[in-house]
Amino acid sequence: MTQKKNQSKIKHSAKHKVVLRVPTLMAEHRIRFVTDLWKLLLAQGTVDISHSQLTRVVNNTSNKLDVALLEGLAAIFDCPIPDLFER
């Protein structure tokens, strides 16, 4: 069952031509858990996002992205917004 879920995530992500690099950036900045990233975003005070929605963003399964979220992620990862994405 888990393998099917993982395959569907891969297929879903493969449909997108542009994906967020959040998992890679998290690893580069030694942020191991979505909870840690979530706490950093909430501490900024400009991003209001639930943990479950952030998990979908990190897994590239979210349907929408908020500009404030992108700005918050760019601030945490110390990069311009375009660097959050890859083709």
Number of C-alpha atoms within 10 A of each C-alpha: 6 7 8 9 10 11 12 12 14 14 11 13 16 12 9 12 8 12 18 20 17 21 17 13 19 19 11 11 12 9 15 12 12 18 14 12 20 20 11 16 21 15 10 12 9 12 19 13 14 10 14 12 16 20 17 13 21 19 18 21 17 12 8 9 11 11 11 13 17 17 18 20 23 18 14 16 17 12 13 12 15 10 14 18 11 10 8
